[in-house]
Amino acid sequence: MLGLLTSVEEDGARSQRRIAAELGVALGLVNAYLKRAVKKGFVKVGQAPARRYAYYLTPQGFSEKSRLTVQFLSSSFSLFRKAKEEYGRIFDRAQALGFRRVVLAGKSDLCEIAILCAVDGPVSIVAIVDPDEAETRFIGVKVVPSYAMIDEPFDAVVVTHLTAAASAFDQAVSSFGPEKVLAPDLLGLRPPQHKGAV
């Protein structure tokens, strides 16, 4: 809803198809959200040339957009604080286990937080593995598409993928064993159960 209200505020004459493309959602979803926003009084619909509609934010729409922005920023800062705490604990645990050089699995906002947590610490980041990433460096750290492309020794893998955390975790566990893969609790990952385990 926040993305929709922001889009309407920026340019109410853009088509629903264009809004859907910008937000990365289905056209039907944009249509449903627009109807809901109109029904709640956040958006007004007017006629535009060429048999199109123009959308305008109402005063309630501006108010709702502000409320949603504050809510979004609050949850973002909350996630940042939680992730920072958890990656700090992960690096403390890595040090206790004798892991001095780690690889991050996945380039994302979590990856950035993990790198910030490792600065000036005893654990160094050797590389970031992300098969879908075109960049070769991220915040000064080398980005490679696979573990085979890492040309330096490393002791463990820390999961930092946000959208494909489970597959990044499973791949690292199958390659290096569960004892060498660390992940924050906020991702809700658990090692796969071995056959015959109860």
N, C-alpha and C positions, 0 to 999 in steps of 0.2 A: 504493500500500500504506500509506503514511504517513497519508493521509486516512482510509482505512478503519479502521486501528487507532485513530486519534484518535476517530473516530465511535463505535466500539465501546466505547472507554474512557468517553466522555461519557454514552452511553445505549445499553446493549447490547440493550434491548428494542425499539428502533425497527426498523421493517420494512426489508427489503432495498430496497423501492421508495423509501422515504423516504431511505435512505442514498444511493441512486443519484441522487435529485433534489438532495440537498445537495451531492454531489460533482460533479454535472453530467456523469455518465457513464451508460451504458446499464445497465439492470437485470441483463442477462446478465453484464456485466463484474464487477459487484459480487458476483454469485453465484460466478463463477469465482475471484475473489480471496478470498472468504470460504472456499471449499473449500481453496484453497492455504494460507491462514493456519491453518486447522484441521489440515491434513495436516502442516504444519511445526511444529505445537504452539504457535502464537502465540495461538490463540483456542480456547476450549471452547464447545460448544453445549449449552444446557439447555432444558428445556420451560418455556413461559410459558403463561398462560391463553389461552383462545380458540384452541386448536390452533396456537399460534405458537411460535417459538423465541426464546430469548434468548442473546446472545453475551457471553462474558466473556474479558477478556485474561488470559492466563497470565503467570507471571513471565517466561517467554521472550518473550511478546508485549510486555510492558513494556520489556524490554531491547531488543528489535528496534525498537520505536517510538522509544526514545531514540537508538539508532544512526542510524535514518533521519532523525530531526530534526537531528542534528549534521551528517549528510551534506547535507541540504537547505540548512541555514544556510551551510555551507561553500561549496556551489556558488553560492548566492545572493550571498554576499560576493565570490566570485571573479568572477561576472558583473558585479557593481557596479563592482569595481576595473577590470576590462577595459573596460567601457562608459565609465567616467569617463576613463580614459586616451585612448580612441579619440575621444570627443567633444571632449576638450581639444585633440587633434591636428587635428580637423576645424575647430574655431574658429580655431586658429593658421593653418591653410591658408586659411580664409575671409578672414582678415585679410590674408594675403599676396596673395590674389587681389583685394583691394580690396572685399570684401563686408563691409559694416558692419551691415546690417540684414537679418536672416534670418527665415524662417517655418519652423516645425517641422511636419512632416507626420505626424500621428498622436499622440493622447494615450495615453500608456502609462507604465510605469516608466522606460523609456528617455527619454521626454520629460522626466520629472522630473529625471533625471540630467543631461540636456543643459542644462536651465534652471539647475541648480546650477553646472554648468561655465561658463556664460556670465556668472554674477554677477561684477561688478567687472571684467569683461573688455572689450575694445574692440568686441566684436560684441554687438549687442542683438537680442533676440527680439521681433519685431513681433506675431506671432500664432501660434496653433496651428490647423491645419486638420484637422478630423476629422468626416466626414459622419455618423458614428454616435454622436457624443457630444451629450448633452443639456445638459451644463454650459456656461455662457457664459464662465467664467473658471477658470483652473487655475494655482495658485501665482502669482496676480497677473497672469497673461497671458491676453489675450482668446482665446476658443475660437470658431471659426466653422466652418460646414459646408463651405465651398468657398473657393477662392482668389478668386473674384469678390466675396466678402463682405469682403475685406480693404480697409480704406479708407486705408491708409498705404502709401507706396512701400517696396519691399523688393528686395534684391539677389539672393538665392538661397534655396533650399529645403534644409533638413536633414531627412533621414528619421529619424523617431523611433517609427514604428509598430512594434509587436512582433508582432502576430498577422496583420497584412495588409501587411507591409513591402514585398513585391514589387509589389502593386497600387499602393500609395502612391508607390513609386519610379517605376513606369512612368507613372503619371498625371502626376507632376511633370516627368519627362523629356519627355513628349509636349507638355506645356504650356510649358515654359521652356527645354528643350534640356539635354543631358547636362552641359554645362559649368557649369550653374547649379544642379546638384543634387548634394548631398554626402550620403554615407551611411557609417556605420562598417563596417569589414570584418566584424565579428561577425555582421552580417545577411546576408552572402554575396551581395550584390546587384551586378549588373553592368549597364552600359547595354545596351539592346537592340541587336543587330547590324543595321546598315543592309543593305538589299537589295544584293546584289552584293558585299558584303564577304567577304573570304576568311578 
